[in-house]
Amino acid sequence: MKRRDLLLGGAAACAGFPRLAFASNTVVTLGQSASLTGAQARYGADVRDGILAAFAAANRADPKGPRFELQVLDDGGTKDRCIANVQKLIGDGAAALVGLTSGAAAEACMPQVEKNQIALIGTASGNMGIRSAASSGAVHVRAGYDVEYRRMVGYAKEFGFKRIGYVHLKDTSKANLLAMEDALGRLGVQPVAVVPIDRNAGSLMPVAQQLLAQRLDCVMFTTNAAPVLSIIEHMHNGAYPGMHFSSSFAGQDLIDGVVATRRSVVMSLVVPRPSALGVGVVGQCKSDLAALGSGAALGVTTLEGYIAGRVAVEAARAAVKAGGATRGRMRDALSSLRTDLGGYRLAYAPDNPHGSQYVEMVVIDRYGRIVG
């Protein structure tokens, strides 16, 4: 299977995807730029695998219906490569973009998205820079950081925390910092320390020492998993007595990583818990990942990609039924899409591109178990 162009098909019927009558041999190609190498390679691969599982399941469900193809280009987590990839995907004729894995890069691509009137579906980030009214074309399958931050701050309030630090990636949108300041401001709290970091920094010991010097009650992170784990470990060695909170951005890598460090962390989830197999979309995702045969495992990040893939499938089916999966029809279909994927509901409107506001605060214990 080639990384760049992936065409998924199948013949067996699959639960969760009803058989519908469409013109045979219709191929709907969607494009993804993902960080398949670099510091977020695992995150990018998980999102990709979730989308692929959704597309493969849709193809199996109706062999005579439209065939869903995902064209994937690696951006290594960098803005410039993502911009070039999106330009190529648009030039190659993608009906829509799905599952970009860098919020900052997605924000940088918005001028292209708007110019070409193409839908940007399910960016795997809560980045606030693509969630303003001016970001025409961005359609979200998960809650934004504003919702996450309000939940995180509310959780901290229950513990009476006042001295709060915030660590974020320096190359991400300023809108994210404003959303955190707004969440804290609602409680009359100003962050004691705000520390922007380089996502590829060699050593984060100086950052940990800076945070330790502020005698914080808790530290909140909006970074990929590696910096969270590194800073937590350094602060633990410095006898830090407080708590750590992470946004969903750290993904499954953080959940798995705490097993090695034996340090617990509070984390916000924007999809159901992977252990909740009784929730329809979770159980179906696990089954469809297994059928994919790639060895991809169920986790919060593959589940987020899977949900984005399911939304893209439903929108494309509606567009084909209306005459064809053109970019305009895809956008039209998404503007009124309402669906329940099995315990995960999404509802869009012409003035509301935010399909879900689902956020759950959980505790990841030192063994990687979701216990809160």
Order of alpha helices (4+ residues) and beta strands (2+ residues): beta-beta-alpha-beta-alpha-beta-alpha-beta-beta-alpha-beta-alpha-beta-alpha-beta-alpha-beta-alpha-beta-alpha-alpha-alpha-beta-beta-beta
